[in-house]
Amino acid sequence: MSGSRFARTPVYGDHFGLWERPEFTRFQTTHTVQPGEEGALDLISFNYYGTHEYWWAIAVANEILNPFEEVVPGKKLKIPYVEDIEDWINGSG
């Protein structure tokens, strides 16, 4: 069993590591990263969506490549609408 907290995060599609990046253009709010949330996009996802599984959408919306270096206290993150994330997952976005 992997020690990564992302080990159980589902992978959408079968693109051998390549996928078409979604373009989120609508945002429900802006979140300011608080102490204790460093690198924890999964926790921020849970707070907004009730699931840790959409952490990647927050990363994509904010052009974050390395959450452990880029998600620091005080950073402002755009939070996409859950409907837009799910539309993209279902192929209608």
PDB file of N, CA, C and O in Angstrom:
ATOM      1  N   MET A   1       0.842  -1.184   0.000  1.00  0.00           N
ATOM      2  CA  MET A   1       0.000   0.000   0.000  1.00  0.00           C
ATOM      3  C   MET A   1       0.883   1.242   0.000  1.00  0.00           C
ATOM      4  O   MET A   1       1.837   1.341   0.771  1.00  0.00           O
ATOM      5  N   SER A   2       0.561   2.156  -0.847  1.00  0.00           N
ATOM      6  CA  SER A   2       1.358   3.370  -0.981  1.00  0.00           C
ATOM      7  C   SER A   2       1.150   4.296   0.214  1.00  0.00           C
ATOM      8  O   SER A   2       0.067   4.336   0.798  1.00  0.00           O
ATOM      9  N   GLY A   3       2.185   5.029   0.567  1.00  0.00           N
ATOM     10  CA  GLY A   3       2.079   5.979   1.647  1.00  0.00           C
ATOM     11  C   GLY A   3       1.559   7.332   1.204  1.00  0.00           C
ATOM     12  O   GLY A   3       1.367   8.218   2.037  1.00  0.00           O
ATOM     13  N   SER A   4       1.329   7.510  -0.082  1.00  0.00           N
ATOM     14  CA  SER A   4       0.846   8.785  -0.599  1.00  0.00           C
ATOM     15  C   SER A   4      -0.617   8.982  -0.257  1.00  0.00           C
ATOM     16  O   SER A   4      -1.405   8.040  -0.334  1.00  0.00           O
ATOM     17  N   ARG A   5      -0.989  10.192   0.120  1.00  0.00           N
ATOM     18  CA  ARG A   5      -2.393  10.466   0.409  1.00  0.00           C
ATOM     19  C   ARG A   5      -3.219  10.510  -0.869  1.00  0.00           C
ATOM     20  O   ARG A   5      -4.447  10.575  -0.799  1.00  0.00           O
ATOM     21  N   PHE A   6      -2.584  10.477  -2.027  1.00  0.00           N
ATOM     22  CA  PHE A   6      -3.285  10.482  -3.305  1.00  0.00           C
ATOM     23  C   PHE A   6      -3.428   9.075  -3.887  1.00  0.00           C
ATOM     24  O   PHE A   6      -3.953   8.920  -4.990  1.00  0.00           O
ATOM     25  N   ALA A   7      -2.974   8.055  -3.173  1.00  0.00           N
ATOM     26  CA  ALA A   7      -2.957   6.696  -3.690  1.00  0.00           C
ATOM     27  C   ALA A   7      -4.337   6.195  -4.090  1.00  0.00           C
ATOM     28  O   ALA A   7      -4.453   5.410  -5.030  1.00  0.00           O
ATOM     29  N   ARG A   8      -5.378   6.627  -3.404  1.00  0.00           N
ATOM     30  CA  ARG A   8      -6.727   6.149  -3.699  1.00  0.00           C
ATOM     31  C   ARG A   8      -7.534   7.125  -4.550  1.00  0.00           C
ATOM     32  O   ARG A   8      -8.728   6.915  -4.765  1.00  0.00           O
ATOM     33  N   THR A   9      -6.903   8.178  -5.031  1.00  0.00           N
ATOM     34  CA  THR A   9      -7.592   9.139  -5.881  1.00  0.00           C
ATOM     35  C   THR A   9      -7.839   8.501  -7.243  1.00  0.00           C
ATOM     36  O   THR A   9      -6.912   7.976  -7.859  1.00  0.00           O
ATOM     37  N   PRO A  10      -9.096   8.543  -7.722  1.00  0.00           N
ATOM     38  CA  PRO A  10      -9.370   7.930  -9.023  1.00  0.00           C
ATOM     39  C   PRO A  10      -8.670   8.658 -10.165  1.00  0.00           C
ATOM     40  O   PRO A  10      -8.423   9.862 -10.097  1.00  0.00           O
ATOM     41  N   VAL A  11      -8.359   7.913 -11.203  1.00  0.00           N
ATOM     42  CA  VAL A  11      -7.767   8.466 -12.418  1.00  0.00           C
ATOM     43  C   VAL A  11      -8.856   8.447 -13.475  1.00  0.00           C
ATOM     44  O   VAL A  11      -9.471   7.407 -13.711  1.00  0.00           O
ATOM     45  N   TYR A  12      -9.101   9.576 -14.113  1.00  0.00           N
ATOM     46  CA  TYR A  12     -10.145   9.682 -15.115  1.00  0.00           C
ATOM     47  C   TYR A  12      -9.551   9.516 -16.503  1.00  0.00           C
ATOM     48  O   TYR A  12      -8.645  10.254 -16.890  1.00  0.00           O
ATOM     49  N   GLY A  13     -10.056   8.560 -17.241  1.00  0.00           N
ATOM     50  CA  GLY A  13      -9.581   8.330 -18.597  1.00  0.00           C
ATOM     51  C   GLY A  13      -8.435   7.339 -18.616  1.00  0.00           C
ATOM     52  O   GLY A  13      -7.890   6.967 -17.577  1.00  0.00           O
ATOM     53  N   ASP A  14      -8.088   6.928 -19.797  1.00  0.00           N
ATOM     54  CA  ASP A  14      -6.986   5.993 -19.982  1.00  0.00           C
ATOM     55  C   ASP A  14      -6.100   6.557 -21.081  1.00  0.00           C
ATOM     56  O   ASP A  14      -6.186   6.132 -22.234  1.00  0.00           O
ATOM     57  N   HIS A  15      -5.262   7.498 -20.732  1.00  0.00           N
ATOM     58  CA  HIS A  15      -4.477   8.221 -21.724  1.00  0.00           C
ATOM     59  C   HIS A  15      -2.982   8.027 -21.524  1.00  0.00           C
ATOM     60  O   HIS A  15      -2.185   8.834 -22.002  1.00  0.00           O
ATOM     61  N   PHE A  16      -2.591   6.968 -20.824  1.00  0.00           N
ATOM     62  CA  PHE A  16      -1.174   6.675 -20.609  1.00  0.00           C
ATOM     63  C   PHE A  16      -0.412   7.870 -20.057  1.00  0.00           C
ATOM     64  O   PHE A  16       0.703   8.160 -20.491  1.00  0.00           O
ATOM     65  N   GLY A  17      -1.021   8.560 -19.098  1.00  0.00           N
ATOM     66  CA  GLY A  17      -0.370   9.701 -18.475  1.00  0.00           C
ATOM     67  C   GLY A  17      -0.586  11.009 -19.213  1.00  0.00           C
ATOM     68  O   GLY A  17      -0.165  12.063 -18.736  1.00  0.00           O
ATOM     69  N   LEU A  18      -1.235  10.962 -20.370  1.00  0.00           N
ATOM     70  CA  LEU A  18      -1.512  12.172 -21.137  1.00  0.00           C
ATOM     71  C   LEU A  18      -3.008  12.423 -21.119  1.00  0.00           C
ATOM     72  O   LEU A  18      -3.797  11.495 -21.297  1.00  0.00           O
ATOM     73  N   TRP A  19      -3.395  13.647 -20.910  1.00  0.00           N
ATOM     74  CA  TRP A  19      -4.811  13.975 -20.907  1.00  0.00           C
ATOM     75  C   TRP A  19      -4.998  15.401 -21.356  1.00  0.00           C
ATOM     76  O   TRP A  19      -4.120  16.249 -21.191  1.00  0.00           O
ATOM     77  N   GLU A  20      -6.147  15.647 -21.921  1.00  0.00           N
ATOM     78  CA  GLU A  20      -6.456  17.000 -22.344  1.00  0.00           C
ATOM     79  C   GLU A  20      -6.840  17.813 -21.118  1.00  0.00           C
ATOM     80  O   GLU A  20      -7.767  17.463 -20.387  1.00  0.00           O
ATOM     81  N   ARG A  21      -6.135  18.868 -20.913  1.00  0.00           N
ATOM     82  CA  ARG A  21      -6.312  19.686 -19.722  1.00  0.00           C
ATOM     83  C   ARG A  21      -7.617  20.482 -19.806  1.00  0.00           C
ATOM     84  O   ARG A  21      -7.871  21.145 -20.811  1.00  0.00           O
ATOM     85  N   PRO A  22      -8.445  20.421 -18.762  1.00  0.00           N
ATOM     86  CA  PRO A  22      -9.663  21.221 -18.770  1.00  0.00           C
ATOM     87  C   PRO A  22      -9.347  22.707 -18.624  1.00  0.00           C
ATOM     88  O   PRO A  22      -8.343  23.088 -18.021  1.00  0.00           O
ATOM     89  N   GLU A  23     -10.207  23.522 -19.178  1.00  0.00           N
ATOM     90  CA  GLU A  23     -10.091  24.976 -19.030  1.00  0.00           C
ATOM     91  C   GLU A  23     -11.260  25.447 -18.175  1.00  0.00           C
ATOM     92  O   GLU A  23     -12.370  25.618 -18.679  1.00  0.00           O
ATOM     93  N   PHE A  24     -11.020  25.652 -16.906  1.00  0.00           N
ATOM     94  CA  PHE A  24     -12.069  26.165 -16.021  1.00  0.00           C
ATOM     95  C   PHE A  24     -12.089  27.685 -16.129  1.00  0.00           C
ATOM     96  O   PHE A  24     -11.067  28.345 -15.943  1.00  0.00           O
ATOM     97  N   THR A  25     -13.259  28.231 -16.430  1.00  0.00           N
ATOM     98  CA  THR A  25     -13.370  29.680 -16.621  1.00  0.00           C
ATOM     99  C   THR A  25     -14.303  30.326 -15.612  1.00  0.00           C
ATOM    100  O   THR A  25     -14.354  31.552 -15.505  1.00  0.00           O
ATOM    101  N   ARG A  26     -15.042  29.507 -14.871  1.00  0.00           N
ATOM    102  CA  ARG A  26     -15.953  30.039 -13.848  1.00  0.00           C
ATOM    103  C   ARG A  26     -15.468  29.560 -12.483  1.00  0.00           C
ATOM    104  O   ARG A  26     -15.014  28.426 -12.326  1.00  0.00           O
ATOM    105  N   PHE A  27     -15.574  30.442 -11.514  1.00  0.00           N
ATOM    106  CA  PHE A  27     -15.085  30.104 -10.181  1.00  0.00           C
ATOM    107  C   PHE A  27     -16.106  30.525  -9.142  1.00  0.00           C
ATOM    108  O   PHE A  27     -16.655  31.626  -9.199  1.00  0.00           O
ATOM    109  N   GLN A  28     -16.355  29.628  -8.186  1.00  0.00           N
ATOM    110  CA  GLN A  28     -17.346  29.926  -7.157  1.00  0.00           C
ATOM    111  C   GLN A  28     -16.812  30.890  -6.104  1.00  0.00           C
ATOM    112  O   GLN A  28     -17.582  31.625  -5.486  1.00  0.00           O
ATOM    113  N   THR A  29     -15.502  30.890  -5.900  1.00  0.00           N
ATOM    114  CA  THR A  29     -14.908  31.767  -4.889  1.00  0.00           C
ATOM    115  C   THR A  29     -13.395  31.733  -5.024  1.00  0.00           C
ATOM    116  O   THR A  29     -12.842  31.018  -5.861  1.00  0.00           O
ATOM    117  N   THR A  30     -12.748  32.510  -4.196  1.00  0.00           N
ATOM    118  CA  THR A  30     -11.292  32.480  -4.044  1.00  0.00           C
ATOM    119  C   THR A  30     -10.996  32.044  -2.612  1.00  0.00           C
ATOM    120  O   THR A  30     -11.607  32.536  -1.663  1.00  0.00           O
ATOM    121  N   HIS A  31     -10.068  31.131  -2.471  1.00  0.00           N
ATOM    122  CA  HIS A  31      -9.677  30.621  -1.160  1.00  0.00           C
ATOM    123  C   HIS A  31      -8.261  31.089  -0.851  1.00  0.00           C
ATOM    124  O   HIS A  31      -7.366  30.964  -1.687  1.00  0.00           O
ATOM    125  N   THR A  32      -8.059  31.622   0.337  1.00  0.00           N
ATOM    126  CA  THR A  32      -6.723  31.986   0.798  1.00  0.00           C
ATOM    127  C   THR A  32      -6.192  30.839   1.651  1.00  0.00           C
ATOM    128  O   THR A  32      -6.797  30.474   2.659  1.00  0.00           O
ATOM    129  N   VAL A  33      -5.062  30.276   1.243  1.00  0.00           N
ATOM    130  CA  VAL A  33      -4.461  29.150   1.961  1.00  0.00           C
ATOM    131  C   VAL A  33      -4.087  29.586   3.379  1.00  0.00           C
ATOM    132  O   VAL A  33      -3.449  30.618   3.586  1.00  0.00           O
ATOM    133  N   GLN A  34      -4.500  28.773   4.341  1.00  0.00           N
ATOM    134  CA  GLN A  34      -4.266  29.051   5.759  1.00  0.00           C
ATOM    135  C   GLN A  34      -3.116  28.195   6.287  1.00  0.00           C
ATOM    136  O   GLN A  34      -2.798  27.165   5.693  1.00  0.00           O
ATOM    137  N   PRO A  35      -2.491  28.600   7.383  1.00  0.00           N
ATOM    138  CA  PRO A  35      -1.492  27.733   8.008  1.00  0.00           C
ATOM    139  C   PRO A  35      -2.132  26.369   8.310  1.00  0.00           C
ATOM    140  O   PRO A  35      -3.260  26.297   8.797  1.00  0.00           O
ATOM    141  N   GLY A  36      -1.408  25.315   8.021  1.00  0.00           N
ATOM    142  CA  GLY A  36      -1.925  23.962   8.192  1.00  0.00           C
ATOM    143  C   GLY A  36      -2.465  23.379   6.894  1.00  0.00           C
ATOM    144  O   GLY A  36      -2.713  22.176   6.816  1.00  0.00           O
ATOM    145  N   GLU A  37      -2.653  24.217   5.867  1.00  0.00           N
ATOM    146  CA  GLU A  37      -3.133  23.749   4.564  1.00  0.00           C
ATOM    147  C   GLU A  37      -2.006  23.671   3.530  1.00  0.00           C
ATOM    148  O   GLU A  37      -2.262  23.424   2.351  1.00  0.00           O
ATOM    149  N   GLU A  38      -0.778  23.878   3.962  1.00  0.00           N
ATOM    150  CA  GLU A  38       0.360  23.855   3.046  1.00  0.00           C
ATOM    151  C   GLU A  38       0.386  22.553   2.256  1.00  0.00           C
ATOM    152  O   GLU A  38       0.401  21.467   2.836  1.00  0.00           O
ATOM    153  N   GLY A  39       0.392  22.668   0.930  1.00  0.00           N
ATOM    154  CA  GLY A  39       0.482  21.497   0.066  1.00  0.00           C
ATOM    155  C   GLY A  39      -0.735  20.590   0.086  1.00  0.00           C
ATOM    156  O   GLY A  39      -0.701  19.514  -0.510  1.00  0.00           O
ATOM    157  N   ALA A  40      -1.798  20.988   0.749  1.00  0.00           N
ATOM    158  CA  ALA A  40      -2.936  20.097   0.999  1.00  0.00           C
ATOM    159  C   ALA A  40      -4.149  20.444   0.136  1.00  0.00           C
ATOM    160  O   ALA A  40      -5.208  20.799   0.653  1.00  0.00           O
ATOM    161  N   LEU A  41      -3.987  20.340  -1.164  1.00  0.00           N
ATOM    162  CA  LEU A  41      -5.125  20.614  -2.047  1.00  0.00           C
ATOM    163  C   LEU A  41      -6.268  19.632  -1.805  1.00  0.00           C
ATOM    164  O   LEU A  41      -7.429  19.971  -2.034  1.00  0.00           O
ATOM    165  N   ASP A  42      -5.955  18.427  -1.349  1.00  0.00           N
ATOM    166  CA  ASP A  42      -7.013  17.460  -1.052  1.00  0.00           C
ATOM    167  C   ASP A  42      -7.902  17.935   0.092  1.00  0.00           C
ATOM    168  O   ASP A  42      -9.115  17.729   0.060  1.00  0.00           O
ATOM    169  N   LEU A  43      -7.315  18.564   1.095  1.00  0.00           N
ATOM    170  CA  LEU A  43      -8.110  19.087   2.207  1.00  0.00           C
ATOM    171  C   LEU A  43      -8.957  20.281   1.768  1.00  0.00           C
ATOM    172  O   LEU A  43     -10.107  20.423   2.185  1.00  0.00           O
ATOM    173  N   ILE A  44      -8.388  21.123   0.937  1.00  0.00           N
ATOM    174  CA  ILE A  44      -9.130  22.277   0.418  1.00  0.00           C
ATOM    175  C   ILE A  44     -10.285  21.779  -0.455  1.00  0.00           C
ATOM    176  O   ILE A  44     -11.395  22.306  -0.377  1.00  0.00           O
ATOM    177  N   SER A  45     -10.028  20.772  -1.279  1.00  0.00           N
ATOM    178  CA  SER A  45     -11.082  20.160  -2.089  1.00  0.00           C
ATOM    179  C   SER A  45     -12.203  19.638  -1.194  1.00  0.00           C
ATOM    180  O   SER A  45     -13.379  19.864  -1.478  1.00  0.00           O
ATOM    181  N   PHE A  46     -11.852  18.955  -0.136  1.00  0.00           N
ATOM    182  CA  PHE A  46     -12.869  18.415   0.770  1.00  0.00           C
ATOM    183  C   PHE A  46     -13.717  19.527   1.375  1.00  0.00           C
ATOM    184  O   PHE A  46     -14.932  19.383   1.515  1.00  0.00           O
ATOM    185  N   ASN A  47     -13.078  20.628   1.730  1.00  0.00           N
ATOM    186  CA  ASN A  47     -13.824  21.738   2.342  1.00  0.00           C
ATOM    187  C   ASN A  47     -14.855  22.341   1.400  1.00  0.00           C
ATOM    188  O   ASN A  47     -15.916  22.779   1.845  1.00  0.00           O
ATOM    189  N   TYR A  48     -14.562  22.371   0.112  1.00  0.00           N
ATOM    190  CA  TYR A  48     -15.480  22.986  -0.851  1.00  0.00           C
ATOM    191  C   TYR A  48     -16.430  21.993  -1.509  1.00  0.00           C
ATOM    192  O   TYR A  48     -17.570  22.339  -1.818  1.00  0.00           O
ATOM    193  N   TYR A  49     -15.971  20.767  -1.726  1.00  0.00           N
ATOM    194  CA  TYR A  49     -16.746  19.813  -2.508  1.00  0.00           C
ATOM    195  C   TYR A  49     -17.234  18.599  -1.720  1.00  0.00           C
ATOM    196  O   TYR A  49     -18.023  17.802  -2.227  1.00  0.00           O
ATOM    197  N   GLY A  50     -16.765  18.460  -0.485  1.00  0.00           N
ATOM    198  CA  GLY A  50     -17.160  17.296   0.301  1.00  0.00           C
ATOM    199  C   GLY A  50     -16.429  16.025  -0.109  1.00  0.00           C
ATOM    200  O   GLY A  50     -16.783  14.930   0.327  1.00  0.00           O
ATOM    201  N   THR A  51     -15.410  16.173  -0.947  1.00  0.00           N
ATOM    202  CA  THR A  51     -14.587  15.048  -1.372  1.00  0.00           C
ATOM    203  C   THR A  51     -13.163  15.539  -1.616  1.00  0.00           C
ATOM    204  O   THR A  51     -12.954  16.673  -2.047  1.00  0.00           O
ATOM    205  N   HIS A  52     -12.203  14.691  -1.343  1.00  0.00           N
ATOM    206  CA  HIS A  52     -10.799  15.045  -1.600  1.00  0.00           C
ATOM    207  C   HIS A  52     -10.433  14.817  -3.060  1.00  0.00           C
ATOM    208  O   HIS A  52      -9.355  15.224  -3.494  1.00  0.00           O
ATOM    209  N   GLU A  53     -11.312  14.171  -3.827  1.00  0.00           N
ATOM    210  CA  GLU A  53     -10.981  13.710  -5.173  1.00  0.00           C
ATOM    211  C   GLU A  53     -10.826  14.814  -6.216  1.00  0.00           C
ATOM    212  O   GLU A  53     -10.296  14.549  -7.296  1.00  0.00           O
ATOM    213  N   TYR A  54     -11.263  16.031  -5.937  1.00  0.00           N
ATOM    214  CA  TYR A  54     -11.186  17.102  -6.942  1.00  0.00           C
ATOM    215  C   TYR A  54     -10.008  18.045  -6.707  1.00  0.00           C
ATOM    216  O   TYR A  54      -9.996  19.167  -7.214  1.00  0.00           O
ATOM    217  N   TRP A  55      -9.024  17.591  -5.942  1.00  0.00           N
ATOM    218  CA  TRP A  55      -7.842  18.422  -5.680  1.00  0.00           C
ATOM    219  C   TRP A  55      -7.165  18.817  -6.982  1.00  0.00           C
ATOM    220  O   TRP A  55      -6.660  19.932  -7.110  1.00  0.00           O
ATOM    221  N   TRP A  56      -7.153  17.902  -7.954  1.00  0.00           N
ATOM    222  CA  TRP A  56      -6.481  18.139  -9.228  1.00  0.00           C
ATOM    223  C   TRP A  56      -7.118  19.308  -9.984  1.00  0.00           C
ATOM    224  O   TRP A  56      -6.421  20.042 -10.684  1.00  0.00           O
ATOM    225  N   ALA A  57      -8.441  19.488  -9.848  1.00  0.00           N
ATOM    226  CA  ALA A  57      -9.135  20.577 -10.544  1.00  0.00           C
ATOM    227  C   ALA A  57      -8.680  21.931  -9.997  1.00  0.00           C
ATOM    228  O   ALA A  57      -8.523  22.890 -10.752  1.00  0.00           O
ATOM    229  N   ILE A  58      -8.472  22.001  -8.693  1.00  0.00           N
ATOM    230  CA  ILE A  58      -7.965  23.238  -8.092  1.00  0.00           C
ATOM    231  C   ILE A  58      -6.547  23.496  -8.594  1.00  0.00           C
ATOM    232  O   ILE A  58      -6.186  24.634  -8.893  1.00  0.00           O
ATOM    233  N   ALA A  59      -5.744  22.434  -8.685  1.00  0.00           N
ATOM    234  CA  ALA A  59      -4.373  22.576  -9.199  1.00  0.00           C
ATOM    235  C   ALA A  59      -4.393  23.072 -10.640  1.00  0.00           C
ATOM    236  O   ALA A  59      -3.649  23.990 -10.986  1.00  0.00           O
ATOM    237  N   VAL A  60      -5.232  22.478 -11.485  1.00  0.00           N
ATOM    238  CA  VAL A  60      -5.315  22.887 -12.891  1.00  0.00           C
ATOM    239  C   VAL A  60      -5.788  24.326 -13.007  1.00  0.00           C
ATOM    240  O   VAL A  60      -5.217  25.106 -13.769  1.00  0.00           O
ATOM    241  N   ALA A  61      -6.818  24.684 -12.265  1.00  0.00           N
ATOM    242  CA  ALA A  61      -7.387  26.035 -12.345  1.00  0.00           C
ATOM    243  C   ALA A  61      -6.376  27.106 -11.949  1.00  0.00           C
ATOM    244  O   ALA A  61      -6.461  28.248 -12.401  1.00  0.00           O
ATOM    245  N   ASN A  62      -5.421  26.733 -11.105  1.00  0.00           N
ATOM    246  CA  ASN A  62      -4.440  27.692 -10.604  1.00  0.00           C
ATOM    247  C   ASN A  62      -3.040  27.471 -11.171  1.00  0.00           C
ATOM    248  O   ASN A  62      -2.073  28.082 -10.716  1.00  0.00           O
ATOM    249  N   GLU A  63      -2.940  26.583 -12.177  1.00  0.00           N
ATOM    250  CA  GLU A  63      -1.672  26.278 -12.837  1.00  0.00           C
ATOM    251  C   GLU A  63      -0.588  25.865 -11.843  1.00  0.00           C
ATOM    252  O   GLU A  63       0.559  26.304 -11.928  1.00  0.00           O
ATOM    253  N   ILE A  64      -0.980  25.015 -10.904  1.00  0.00           N
ATOM    254  CA  ILE A  64      -0.058  24.520  -9.879  1.00  0.00           C
ATOM    255  C   ILE A  64       0.562  23.219 -10.359  1.00  0.00           C
ATOM    256  O   ILE A  64      -0.154  22.263 -10.658  1.00  0.00           O
ATOM    257  N   LEU A  65       1.870  23.174 -10.435  1.00  0.00           N
ATOM    258  CA  LEU A  65       2.583  21.967 -10.826  1.00  0.00           C
ATOM    259  C   LEU A  65       3.066  21.174  -9.619  1.00  0.00           C
ATOM    260  O   LEU A  65       3.093  19.944  -9.654  1.00  0.00           O
ATOM    261  N   ASN A  66       3.447  21.870  -8.553  1.00  0.00           N
ATOM    262  CA  ASN A  66       3.956  21.208  -7.354  1.00  0.00           C
ATOM    263  C   ASN A  66       3.261  21.805  -6.128  1.00  0.00           C
ATOM    264  O   ASN A  66       3.694  22.832  -5.605  1.00  0.00           O
ATOM    265  N   PRO A  67       2.184  21.160  -5.670  1.00  0.00           N
ATOM    266  CA  PRO A  67       1.439  21.715  -4.531  1.00  0.00           C
ATOM    267  C   PRO A  67       2.287  21.858  -3.271  1.00  0.00           C
ATOM    268  O   PRO A  67       2.040  22.739  -2.447  1.00  0.00           O
ATOM    269  N   PHE A  68       3.281  20.993  -3.124  1.00  0.00           N
ATOM    270  CA  PHE A  68       4.085  21.044  -1.907  1.00  0.00           C
ATOM    271  C   PHE A  68       4.965  22.291  -1.854  1.00  0.00           C
ATOM    272  O   PHE A  68       5.351  22.729  -0.770  1.00  0.00           O
ATOM    273  N   GLU A  69       5.280  22.858  -2.997  1.00  0.00           N
ATOM    274  CA  GLU A  69       6.068  24.089  -3.033  1.00  0.00           C
ATOM    275  C   GLU A  69       5.209  25.328  -3.260  1.00  0.00           C
ATOM    276  O   GLU A  69       5.557  26.416  -2.801  1.00  0.00           O
ATOM    277  N   GLU A  70       4.086  25.172  -3.968  1.00  0.00           N
ATOM    278  CA  GLU A  70       3.308  26.333  -4.403  1.00  0.00           C
ATOM    279  C   GLU A  70       2.099  26.663  -3.530  1.00  0.00           C
ATOM    280  O   GLU A  70       1.631  27.801  -3.538  1.00  0.00           O
ATOM    281  N   VAL A  71       1.589  25.691  -2.780  1.00  0.00           N
ATOM    282  CA  VAL A  71       0.420  25.939  -1.935  1.00  0.00           C
ATOM    283  C   VAL A  71       0.923  26.283  -0.542  1.00  0.00           C
ATOM    284  O   VAL A  71       1.177  25.410   0.288  1.00  0.00           O
ATOM    285  N   VAL A  72       1.060  27.592  -0.312  1.00  0.00           N
ATOM    286  CA  VAL A  72       1.627  28.105   0.935  1.00  0.00           C
ATOM    287  C   VAL A  72       0.657  29.107   1.556  1.00  0.00           C
ATOM    288  O   VAL A  72      -0.162  29.692   0.847  1.00  0.00           O
ATOM    289  N   PRO A  73       0.740  29.311   2.868  1.00  0.00           N
ATOM    290  CA  PRO A  73      -0.162  30.268   3.506  1.00  0.00           C
ATOM    291  C   PRO A  73      -0.120  31.626   2.809  1.00  0.00           C
ATOM    292  O   PRO A  73       0.943  32.151   2.477  1.00  0.00           O
ATOM    293  N   GLY A  74      -1.315  32.173   2.600  1.00  0.00           N
ATOM    294  CA  GLY A  74      -1.456  33.473   1.958  1.00  0.00           C
ATOM    295  C   GLY A  74      -1.732  33.387   0.468  1.00  0.00           C
ATOM    296  O   GLY A  74      -2.220  34.351  -0.122  1.00  0.00           O
ATOM    297  N   LYS A  75      -1.427  32.241  -0.162  1.00  0.00           N
ATOM    298  CA  LYS A  75      -1.687  32.098  -1.603  1.00  0.00           C
ATOM    299  C   LYS A  75      -3.189  32.064  -1.841  1.00  0.00           C
ATOM    300  O   LYS A  75      -3.926  31.397  -1.115  1.00  0.00           O
ATOM    301  N   LYS A  76      -3.637  32.782  -2.856  1.00  0.00           N
ATOM    302  CA  LYS A  76      -5.044  32.805  -3.224  1.00  0.00           C
ATOM    303  C   LYS A  76      -5.284  31.789  -4.338  1.00  0.00           C
ATOM    304  O   LYS A  76      -4.576  31.773  -5.345  1.00  0.00           O
ATOM    305  N   LEU A  77      -6.289  30.947  -4.140  1.00  0.00           N
ATOM    306  CA  LEU A  77      -6.629  29.899  -5.102  1.00  0.00           C
ATOM    307  C   LEU A  77      -8.025  30.123  -5.654  1.00  0.00           C
ATOM    308  O   LEU A  77      -8.960  30.397  -4.900  1.00  0.00           O
ATOM    309  N   LYS A  78      -8.169  30.009  -6.962  1.00  0.00           N
ATOM    310  CA  LYS A  78      -9.485  30.046  -7.589  1.00  0.00           C
ATOM    311  C   LYS A  78     -10.111  28.660  -7.411  1.00  0.00           C
ATOM    312  O   LYS A  78      -9.464  27.643  -7.659  1.00  0.00           O
ATOM    313  N   ILE A  79     -11.367  28.634  -6.982  1.00  0.00           N
ATOM    314  CA  ILE A  79     -12.069  27.380  -6.740  1.00  0.00           C
ATOM    315  C   ILE A  79     -13.141  27.199  -7.819  1.00  0.00           C
ATOM    316  O   ILE A  79     -14.141  27.917  -7.825  1.00  0.00           O
ATOM    317  N   PRO A  80     -12.934  26.236  -8.740  1.00  0.00           N
ATOM    318  CA  PRO A  80     -13.916  26.031  -9.807  1.00  0.00           C
ATOM    319  C   PRO A  80     -15.243  25.497  -9.263  1.00  0.00           C
ATOM    320  O   PRO A  80     -15.296  24.892  -8.192  1.00  0.00           O
ATOM    321  N   TYR A  81     -16.303  25.735 -10.021  1.00  0.00           N
ATOM    322  CA  TYR A  81     -17.606  25.165  -9.685  1.00  0.00           C
ATOM    323  C   TYR A  81     -17.556  23.651  -9.843  1.00  0.00           C
ATOM    324  O   TYR A  81     -16.995  23.139 -10.812  1.00  0.00           O
ATOM    325  N   VAL A  82     -18.142  22.940  -8.892  1.00  0.00           N
ATOM    326  CA  VAL A  82     -18.171  21.484  -8.946  1.00  0.00           C
ATOM    327  C   VAL A  82     -18.897  21.003 -10.198  1.00  0.00           C
ATOM    328  O   VAL A  82     -18.530  19.972 -10.761  1.00  0.00           O
ATOM    329  N   GLU A  83     -19.909  21.723 -10.640  1.00  0.00           N
ATOM    330  CA  GLU A  83     -20.636  21.328 -11.849  1.00  0.00           C
ATOM    331  C   GLU A  83     -19.719  21.327 -13.070  1.00  0.00           C
ATOM    332  O   GLU A  83     -19.836  20.457 -13.933  1.00  0.00           O
ATOM    333  N   ASP A  84     -18.816  22.290 -13.146  1.00  0.00           N
ATOM    334  CA  ASP A  84     -17.882  22.355 -14.271  1.00  0.00           C
ATOM    335  C   ASP A  84     -16.881  21.203 -14.223  1.00  0.00           C
ATOM    336  O   ASP A  84     -16.511  20.656 -15.263  1.00  0.00           O
ATOM    337  N   ILE A  85     -16.445  20.835 -13.027  1.00  0.00           N
ATOM    338  CA  ILE A  85     -15.529  19.699 -12.870  1.00  0.00           C
ATOM    339  C   ILE A  85     -16.230  18.418 -13.311  1.00  0.00           C
ATOM    340  O   ILE A  85     -15.675  17.631 -14.076  1.00  0.00           O
ATOM    341  N   GLU A  86     -17.443  18.217 -12.828  1.00  0.00           N
ATOM    342  CA  GLU A  86     -18.166  16.991 -13.153  1.00  0.00           C
ATOM    343  C   GLU A  86     -18.571  16.944 -14.619  1.00  0.00           C
ATOM    344  O   GLU A  86     -18.598  15.866 -15.212  1.00  0.00           O
ATOM    345  N   ASP A  87     -18.885  18.087 -15.215  1.00  0.00           N
ATOM    346  CA  ASP A  87     -19.155  18.127 -16.670  1.00  0.00           C
ATOM    347  C   ASP A  87     -17.922  17.678 -17.437  1.00  0.00           C
ATOM    348  O   ASP A  87     -18.033  16.913 -18.395  1.00  0.00           O
ATOM    349  N   TRP A  88     -16.744  18.147 -17.025  1.00  0.00           N
ATOM    350  CA  TRP A  88     -15.514  17.746 -17.715  1.00  0.00           C
ATOM    351  C   TRP A  88     -15.271  16.241 -17.555  1.00  0.00           C
ATOM    352  O   TRP A  88     -14.919  15.561 -18.518  1.00  0.00           O
ATOM    353  N   ILE A  89     -15.461  15.729 -16.343  1.00  0.00           N
ATOM    354  CA  ILE A  89     -15.267  14.295 -16.089  1.00  0.00           C
ATOM    355  C   ILE A  89     -16.206  13.459 -16.958  1.00  0.00           C
ATOM    356  O   ILE A  89     -15.814  12.423 -17.494  1.00  0.00           O
ATOM    357  N   ASN A  90     -17.445  13.920 -17.089  1.00  0.00           N
ATOM    358  CA  ASN A  90     -18.452  13.176 -17.841  1.00  0.00           C
ATOM    359  C   ASN A  90     -18.398  13.441 -19.342  1.00  0.00           C
ATOM    360  O   ASN A  90     -19.192  12.884 -20.100  1.00  0.00           O
ATOM    361  N   GLY A  91     -17.470  14.283 -19.770  1.00  0.00           N
ATOM    362  CA  GLY A  91     -17.286  14.521 -21.184  1.00  0.00           C
ATOM    363  C   GLY A  91     -18.226  15.536 -21.794  1.00  0.00           C
ATOM    364  O   GLY A  91     -18.302  15.660 -23.016  1.00  0.00           O
ATOM    365  N   SER A  92     -18.952  16.272 -20.946  1.00  0.00           N
ATOM    366  CA  SER A  92     -19.876  17.263 -21.488  1.00  0.00           C
ATOM    367  C   SER A  92     -19.403  18.683 -21.234  1.00  0.00           C
ATOM    368  O   SER A  92     -20.135  19.643 -21.479  1.00  0.00           O
ATOM    369  N   GLY A  93     -18.178  18.814 -20.743  1.00  0.00           N
ATOM    370  CA  GLY A  93     -17.678  20.145 -20.439  1.00  0.00           C
ATOM    371  C   GLY A  93     -16.653  20.621 -21.422  1.00  0.00           C
ATOM    372  O   GLY A  93     -16.141  21.732 -21.291  1.00  0.00           O
TER     373      GLY A  93
END
